[in-house]
Amino acid sequence: VILEVANVAEIVEVAEVVKVVEVTKVVKVVEAVKVVEIVENI
């Protein structure tokens, strides 16, 4: 039972890391879009 709980905890931690990576990717895309818009306005 203890091992199962530990495995669940590890899965949750991995899921959190994946979420952070996905959020970072979204932020980078948004920033890239903003840069493109600025360049187009010039």
MARTORDO-113028 format. One record per residue: x, y, z of N, C-alpha, C, O, CB in turn. Coordinates in steps of 0.02 Angstrom, whole numbers, padded with zeros to 5 digits, always signed. Glycine has a CB too. Example, Ala and Ser with C-alpha at 12.3 -4.5 7.8 and 13.67 -1.06 7.14 Angstrom:
BEGIN
+00660-00284+00390+00615-00225+00390+00660-00165+00390+00712-00166+00423+00565-00224+00452/+00642-00112+00354+00684-00053+00357+00645+00002+00394+00670+00057+00402+00704-00030+00286/
END
This chain:
BEGIN
+00042-00060+00000+00000+00000+00000+00044+00063+00000+00031+00110-00037-00048+00000+00062/+00096+00062+00041+00141+00119+00045+00174+00131-00023+00181+00188-00045+00195+00109+00099/+00193+00077-00056+00225+00084-00121+00176+00114-00172+00194+00156-00213+00250+00015-00146/+00113+00092-00169+00062+00118-00215+00053+00193-00204+00048+00231-00253-00005+00082-00205/+00052+00215-00142+00045+00286-00127+00105+00324-00154+00097+00379-00182+00038+00298-00051/+00164+00295-00146+00224+00328-00171+00221+00334-00247+00240+00385-00275+00287+00289-00150/+00197+00281-00280+00192+00283-00353+00143+00338-00376+00156+00374-00424+00169+00215-00381/+00087+00343-00340+00038+00394-00357+00069+00463-00348+00059+00508-00390-00025+00388-00312/+00107+00472-00295+00140+00536-00282+00188+00553-00339+00192+00610-00361+00177+00535-00215/+00225+00502-00362+00272+00514-00417+00235+00533-00480+00257+00578-00516+00315+00452-00429/+00179+00499-00494+00140+00515-00554+00114+00586-00550+00115+00623-00600+00081+00465-00561/+00091+00606-00491+00065+00674-00482+00121+00725-00495+00110+00776-00527+00036+00684-00411/+00181+00710-00469+00237+00756-00479+00254+00762-00553+00267+00817-00578+00299+00733-00439/+00255+00705-00588+00270+00706-00660+00217+00747-00696+00232+00787-00740+00273+00634-00688/+00154+00737-00678+00099+00773-00709+00107+00848-00699+00095+00888-00744+00031+00750-00681/+00129+00867-00638+00139+00939-00624+00195+00967-00667+00190+01023-00692+00155+00950-00550/+00249+00929-00675+00305+00951-00717+00281+00960-00788+00297+01009-00821+00364+00901-00714/+00242+00911-00813+00215+00916-00881+00173+00978-00889+00178+01013-00940+00174+00853-00898/+00131+00993-00839+00089+01053-00843+00132+01116-00846+00117+01161-00885+00042+01057-00782/+00184+01119-00806+00228+01177-00806+00260+01185-00875+00265+01241-00901+00283+01171-00751/+00283+01130-00903+00314+01132-00970+00263+01157-01021+00280+01199-01063+00341+01063-00990/+00202+01131-01018+00150+01153-01065+00135+01227-01057+00127+01262-01107+00086+01112-01056/+00130+01251-00995+00117+01322-00983+00174+01364-01011+00162+01416-01041+00108+01335-00907/+00235+01341-01000+00294+01377-01026+00290+01381-01102+00305+01434-01131+00359+01342-01004/+00271+01326-01135+00265+01326-01208+00213+01376-01231+00223+01413-01279+00248+01256-01234/+00156+01378-01196+00102+01424-01214+00127+01496-01207+00114+01538-01250+00040+01413-01170/+00162+01509-01152+00188+01577-01141+00236+01596-01197+00233+01652-01222+00224+01581-01072/+00280+01549-01216+00327+01564-01270+00291+01579-01335+00310+01624-01372+00376+01506-01279/+00238+01540-01350+00200+01551-01411+00168+01620-01410+00170+01657-01459+00145+01497-01420/+00139+01638-01352+00106+01703-01346+00158+01759-01356+00145+01808-01391+00072+01711-01276/+00216+01751-01326+00269+01802-01333+00291+01807-01406+00302+01862-01431+00329+01785-01288/+00297+01750-01439+00318+01749-01510+00266+01786-01552+00284+01824-01597+00327+01677-01536/+00202+01774-01538+00149+01808-01575+00153+01883-01564+00146+01921-01612+00079+01781-01554/+00165+01903-01503+00171+01975-01488+00229+02005-01527+00223+02060-01554+00180+01987-01412/+00285+01970-01529+00344+01995-01566+00326+02003-01640+00344+02053-01671+00404+01947-01557/+00292+01953-01667+00273+01956-01738+00228+02016-01750+00236+02052-01800+00237+01891-01760/+00180+02027-01705+00135+02084-01713+00173+02150-01711+00158+02196-01749+00080+02083-01659/+00221+02155-01666+00260+02216-01660+00300+02228-01724+00303+02284-01750+00308+02213-01599/+00331+02174-01749+00371+02180-01811+00327+02201-01869+00347+02243-01910+00406+02113-01827/+00267+02172-01873+00222+02189-01928+00199+02262-01924+00187+02293-01975+00161+02143-01928/+00193+02289-01864+00170+02357-01855+00223+02408-01876+00207+02464-01895+00151+02370-01783/+00287+02387-01874+00340+02433-01891+00341+02445-01967+00382+02483-01992+00409+02407-01868/
END
